[in-house]
Amino acid sequence: MPVPLYEAKAEFFRMLGHPVRIRVLELLQDGPMPVRDLLSAIEVEPFALSQQLAVLRRSGIVTSARDGSTVVCEPAGGDVAQLMLAARRILTEVLAGQRVLLEELRESGVPAS
């Protein structure tokens, strides 16, 4: 029996649910990047990055290839960059809405915690 689309989407978003994975996808928006450069940009232990890259590779969202002794990662498709941009737009709207609500609360004299 096939998995319903909403369940597949939920699993996809769970796969994205780690800050290191999100940061990797953000960094790869500009194109392929050696793992050593990802490591220096993200500042996590090599094992932790390797673990998160493995999750992204297993999901099919990131590919990697060896170039001599260097492993280079890249998004599996252009839609990954679009997804990261959409997430940024959505967060910007949500935070702007929260800022408006906070201002309204302050103006009404309700103390914010």
N, C-alpha and C positions, 0 to 999 in steps of 0.2 A: 504494500500500500504506500503510495507516495506521501511525502511529508507535505502538509499544507503550506502554502506560500508564507502565511503569517508566522509559522513556526521557523521556517528557513530564514526569514528576515530577522526574527528574534535571535536566532543562533549567530547570524552574521554580526549583529550589533553587540552581542556578548563577546564575540571574537575581538571586536574593536575596543572593548572595555578595559584597556590598560594604558596608562600614560606613556609608557615607552613605545608601545605599538603606534599610538597616535603620533608621537613625536617622529618616529621613523617615517610614517606616511607623509607628514608635513615636510620633512627634509627631502624626501624623494620626489616631491612635486616638481622640482627643477631638473629632474633627470637622474640617471644612474649615479650611484655613489658607492665608493669602496666601504667595506665594513669598518675599516680603521678610521675613516672620516666620520662615519656614523657614531662610532665609539667616542671619539673626541668631542663631537658636538653634543652628545646626550649625557656624557659623564656618568655612566653606570659601569658596573663590573662587566668584563668581557662575557662571563658566563650568563649573566642576566640578559645582555643584549642578544646573545646567541639563542637563548631560550625564546625570547620574544620574536626574533626573526624566524625561528622554526615554526611558531604558531602562524605567522603571516604567510610563510611559504606553504604550509599544509593547507591553509584556507584558499590558496590560489590567488591571493591579492598582491603578493610580492614574488618576484622570481630572483634567482641569483645565479651567477655564472663565475667560474674561475678564469682569471686572466693572469697566467703565470702563478705567482704565489698570492695574488690578490683576489679576494672574493668581492664581486660587485653586485649590489642589489638594485632593483628597479621595480616600479609598479608594474603589475601585469597588464594594466590597461589605463587609458586616459581618464576613465571615469573616476578613478581614485582621487585625482586632483580635484575634480568637480565635487566629489563628496566632501572633501576637506574644506573647500570654499563654501559649500552649502552649510556645513556645520558652523563655520565662522559667521555667516550671515544670520543664521538662526540664533546663535548665542548673542550676537550684537543686538538683535531685536529684543530678545528676552531680557538682557541686562538693561537696555534702554527703558523697557517697560517697568522693571524693578526700580530704576532710578526715579522715574516719574511717580511711582507709588510712594517711595520714600519721601520725596519732596512734598507730596500731598499730605502724608502723615505728619511731617514736620510743620507744615503750615496749619494743620488742624490742632496742633498742640499736643498730639499724642506722642509720648516719648518712644523713640526707637531703641531697641536693645541690640 
